[in-house]
Amino acid sequence: MKKYILFIKESCPFCVLALELLEELGLEYNVITVNGNIILAEQVKKAFDWRTFPIVLLQDEDSLKLIGGFTDLESIVINDE
């Protein structure tokens, strides 16, 4: 079963949009908030080679794939409908 994993900052408008989109479509997701933890935020960005938040991953069975940010997520979930 597909599940999205989102690294977010609560003050980030695109993070809020990503959460709202997944909620609206009833898709399964987990959220990891990096607020106030600059070191964690920088490590996550470096690990996935992504410079902005949200960082969206797709977990499908045993694989984990970087989707990207909000617009990448939006494109994928709209095409899957």
C-alpha positions in Angstrom: 0.0 0.0 0.0 1.2 3.5 -0.9 1.9 5.9 1.9 3.4 9.4 1.7 6.0 10.7 4.1 6.3 14.4 4.5 9.0 16.4 6.2 7.5 19.8 6.9 7.8 23.1 8.6 4.5 24.2 10.1 4.9 27.8 9.0 5.5 26.7 5.4 2.5 27.5 3.1 3.4 24.7 0.6 3.6 22.3 3.5 0.1 23.2 4.5 -1.1 22.8 0.9 0.5 19.4 0.7 -1.2 18.2 3.9 -4.6 19.6 2.8 -4.3 17.9 -0.6 -3.5 14.5 0.9 -6.4 14.9 3.5 -8.8 16.0 0.8 -8.0 12.9 -1.3 -8.0 10.6 1.6 -4.5 9.4 1.0 -2.4 7.8 3.7 0.5 9.8 5.0 2.9 10.4 7.9 4.3 13.8 8.9 7.7 14.6 10.4 7.9 18.2 11.6 11.3 19.8 11.7 10.3 23.1 13.3 12.9 24.6 15.5 15.5 21.9 14.7 17.8 23.6 12.3 20.3 20.8 12.3 17.6 18.1 11.5 16.1 20.3 8.8 19.6 20.8 7.1 20.4 17.0 7.4 17.1 16.0 5.8 17.6 18.5 3.0 21.1 17.2 2.4 20.1 13.5 2.7 17.5 13.9 -0.1 19.3 16.6 -2.0 16.3 18.8 -1.8 16.5 22.5 -0.8 13.0 23.4 0.2 10.1 22.1 2.3 8.0 20.1 2.1 10.1 17.1 1.2 7.7 14.4 0.0 8.6 10.7 -0.1 6.5 7.8 -1.4 6.7 4.5 0.5 5.4 1.6 -1.5 5.9 -1.8 0.1 9.7 -1.9 0.8 10.8 1.0 -1.5 11.1 4.6 -0.6 11.2 7.2 -3.4 11.7 11.0 -3.3 8.7 12.7 -4.9 9.9 16.3 -4.4 7.9 19.2 -3.1 4.3 20.3 -3.2 3.9 20.8 -7.0 5.6 17.4 -7.6 3.1 15.8 -5.2 0.2 17.6 -6.7 1.2 16.4 -10.2 1.5 12.8 -9.1 -1.7 12.5 -7.1 -3.8 14.3 -9.7 -2.5 12.0 -12.5 -3.3 8.9 -10.3 -6.9 9.9 -9.9 
